[in-house]
């Protein structure tokens, strides 16, 4: 199989790495890629926001499968363009990708499908924003309706700060902002691969969105993740598929816009039961880095079955024992004003730590061939071990060997889980599934 992976982050590097280790993959290409992906695949620096450019490249390399990593090509219709040319593509169509492209649309679908989620108000002016703040109270949850690269959400007790973010979201022409009630309880990420009918769940993970230890500071694209979740209910995955994933896929099919690809379900395990925090239409970063590290089944067969409508015939997925942890190394100044162009040293030394691999995100090579920083989140250090504590220990041992001036990382990834400090709230008698969405 000839496979083209679209994207340039650590998520795509994790996909490339899994495919490079897949015996069914004979040719591997990526666009635009990064310095690390270029070691395992042939890199083509095209504009991946342009569906026509993706089709031209896929045709040129005779790709049997195109895997779309980031959200922008999906929302721009890359899968539609590839399908028109008869090229199998992993990911939803432009219409189906609205599940991520518009949080208001996602809420509408959830309501129609009977999916449990937070109460929400879709606002287009200051008066409706303030009314929603009054109704839901603090902490205030404010979400940009459109794509925001993981940074469009503010959760704060400070009403002035919440209002400031809401007004920034509404500053764009025709924009809307979603105000939600705050959900208590730990959060979980569950990836579900689907072909529009069948749903195949992957192993759940937990990520860390805020930049600083103890969940302090602003939201980022994600500073680390781990899997599995030994503290989660044993029937969690089965319950989420039955009450969230399958009803959503059925509703999208009923609307005439079937969703195939990866449905990312962000969940909160609350005192009122499972509640959906958000949907994304692609693999999440950095959870992909740990989930794919633990996946034993060939990745190409799973993604190709999704793209060709044959998931029901796929054998059950196999998973490695033990745990995986990833810690993100971020550039100086991230997430506000990341500094780029600084040399990176120590990756070979980091990968000498047993069962550690380093995935590239914001990296490039300068004219002399020196590896340099080229983005906010620069590297993901992934470690595996027999248990979570062992994996975290290896990840931190390895990341300590990498030198990038001014860089920073969280020192508490998976710490609360290792210490057994995560508590799932006892479910109350209020178990109403859906919540009204006002506009």
Secondary structure, DSSP 4 states (H G I P E B T S, - for coil): -EEEEEE-SHHHHHHHHHHHT-TT--EEEEEE--TTGGGTSEE----TT-HHHHHHHHHHTT-SEEEE-SHHHHHTTHHHHHHHTT--EES--TTTTHHHH-HHHHHHHHHHHT--B--EEEESSHHHHHHHHHHH-SSEEEEESS--TT--EEEES-HHHHHHHHHHHHTSTT--EEEE----S-EEEEEEEESSS-EEE---BEE--EEETTTEEEE-S-SEEEE--TTS-TTHHHHHIIIIIHHHHHHHHHTT----EEEEEEEEEETTEEEEEEEESS--TTHHHHHHHHB-S-HHHHHHHHHHT-GGGSPPP-B-SSEEEEEEEE-TTTTTS-----B-B-HHHHTTSTTEEEEESSEEE-TTS-EEE-SSEEEEEEEEESSHHHHHHHHHHHHTT-B-TT-B--S-TTHHHHTT---PPPP-S-------EE-
